[in-house]
Amino acid sequence: ETGVTQTPRHLVMGMTNKKSLKCEQHLGHNAMYWYKQSAKKPLELMFVYNFKEQTENNSVPSRFSPECPNSSHLFLHLHTLQPEDSALYLCASSQVSAGDTEAFFGQGTRLTVV
Amino acid sequence: GDSVTQMEGPVTLSEEAFLTINCTYTATGYPSLFWYVQYPGEGLQLLLKATKADDKGSNKGFEATYRKETTSFHLEKGSVQVSDSAVYFCALSDGGSGYSTLTFGKGTMLLVSP
C-alpha cells in the first residue's frame, strides 16, 4: 500500500452535483491536510486536521466541507461548486512534532467542474 | 506572512547539463525548507529538505543549501537526465506549531532533452 492514497483520481461534476473526495494514509500520522493546486498559482493550503480536530481553515468557501472521522481518513465534500474550483486537490499527512515537519502527499484528485 | 519565490520556467536543458533553480523565501522565525518534485500526472514527492541554516539537503544527485544570510535555498544538480523532467516546488514550513503547513512557490518546470 502506498503511504497516502486518494480516490478518485479524476472527477467531473456539474455545478449542482454533490461529490466527495477521499484520502487515506497508512503512515500512522496524526495530522492530515487538504491542498488545492490551480493552474499558474502556488499550492494553497485549505484545511488542517490533527487527531480528527480541525486546526486550520484558510478562508475556504463553505461549498467545500472537510470531514475527518479518524486519524487515517480525510474527506472533502463538495457541493454547488463553480468552474473556477476546477483544480488538482492534494491530500497530505505528517506526524506533528517539534522537529521534522515533512509532509507526505497523495497523487491527487483532478477535479473538473462543468 | 511567509512567502516563497522561485524562478519562472520552463527551464530547458540538454541531458548532462548543470541545473540550478533559484529559490528565495521570506519568513519569520526559523523555517524548514523543502524541495518537492511533481512528475506528470502525479502528486508531490519530497526531494530533499534542510531544517536549519547551513544544512545541505541532498537526494538523487540534487543538492540545496539553507542560506540564512541570503534567505535562499537554490536547487542544483551536476548532470541532469531526461527522467528529471518534472515540476519542482520550493516550500517552507515555519514548524513552530509542529504541523507541516507548507508555503509553496509557484513551481518551475524542467524539461530535459536527450
Interface residues (C-beta under 8 A of the other chain):
Chain A: V4 Q6 A31 Y33 Y35 K40 K41 P42 L43 L45 V48 N50 T55 E56 L90 A92 S94 V96 S97 A98 G99 D100 T101 E102 A103 F104 F105 G106 Q107 G108
Chain B: V4 S32 F34 Y36 G41 E42 G43 L44 Q45 L46 K49 T51 F89 S93 G95 G98 Y99 S100 T101 L102 T103 F104 G105 K106 G107
